[in-house]
Amino acid sequence: MNTEKLIKEVHDTYMNYYVPGFLNNDMAMIDKIVSYPIAYIQNGGVSMHDTYPVDPQQLKIEKDWDHSSDWEFKVTAANEQQAHAVASSIRRRKDGSMIENVDAFYAFTKTDNGWKMFAVSDVTF
């Protein structure tokens, strides 16, 4: 299989499941593309989780986050077994004021049931 096709598969998986799941607080949709346990890489450490480590609904409450802008997503590498992707955006309040920048890394593995995320890391600033 060619690299462009693999990249498109990972891109479509993220766009069709992760993005709407995250924006709509739909953890069941996110769970469809996660291979548990998932590694969460943060603050110089790695922890393993049996549920997705970021709760979008709680994030919205804690940060007064309403929407994001300047959003980018790119699959940076893919082969038959694994893929890496990066995403970035600016989180904003309802009035449009900036809360923070967020940059994330995702690792995917190809399974019999499609691409599944097995690691995530995020940096906010």
N, C-alpha and C positions, 0 to 999 in steps of 0.2 A: 504494500500500500504506500502511496506517495505521501510525503510530508505535508503537503498542502491539504490533502484530504483529512489527515489526522488532526491537523490544526483546526480545520473547520468543524470536525466532530467535537473537539473539546470546547471550542468557542460556542457552538450551538448548545451544548450541554449546560454551560454556565449561563448563557443568556436565556434559555428556555426554562430552567429550573431554579438556579441560585438567585438570579436577579429578581424575578417576580416573588419568589419565596421570601427573600430578605425584605423587599419593599412592602410586602403584605403581611408580614409577621407569620408566614405559613411555614412552620418548621417541618411539617410533613412533606412539603415540596422539596425543601432543602435536603431532608433525609433521603430522598430518592437518589441523590447523587453523591452521598457520603459513604465511605467504607469505614465502619467503626471497628475498633477504636480509632479516632482521628488524633493526630499529633497537633498540638497547639504550641507554636514557637513564639515566645514572648519574653521580653526583658531578660534575655540571655539564658533562658531555660526552655525545656520541653516538657509538656505534660500531656498525658493521654486521656481522652474523654470518650465516654460511651454515648454522649449526646453532643450536639453541635455546641462548641464553646462560646459562641457569641449569640446572645438572645436579642434579636432586632427590636422587639417590643420594649424590653428593659432599656436598651440603648436609647431609644427614642424618648423614654420618660426621663432617664438620668441626665441626658444632655440637651433636652428640649429640641431634639433633632426633628425637623419636618421633611426636608428633602436634601438632595445632593446636586451639585453642579460640577462642571468641568470633569466629567466622568470619562475615564479611559480604561480599556481592557485589552490586553494583548497576550496571546499564547506565544511564549518566547522560544519554546523547544518542544518537540514531540517525536516519539518513535512508536513502535508497535506496543510497547509495554507501559510507557510513562510519558507524562507531559508536565511542563511548568507554565505558569501563567502569572501575570501581574495586573493589578488594578489600582487606580488612584481616583480620588475625588475630593471635593470640598463639601463637608457637611454644613448645612445651613438651618437656621431657625425659620419659622413661618414668615417673618418679616424680611427674610433674605440675608440677614446678617450672618457672618461666618462664625462657626463654632470651632472647626479644626480641619486640617488636611488629614487624609487617611491614605495610606499606601499599603497594599496587601500582596502577599505571595501565596500561590496555591500549587500544590502538587497533586496530580491525578494519576491513577493507574487504570489501565484498560482491563475490563473484566468481561465475562460472558454476558453481563447485563449492561454493558456500555461503560463509559468513563465514570470513575468514582473518585472523589476528592479524598485524599488520605492525610494531607497535612495543610495547615494554614498558618500564616504569620501576618500580623498587622502592626504597623507603626503609625501612631498619631502624633501630630505636632501642630 
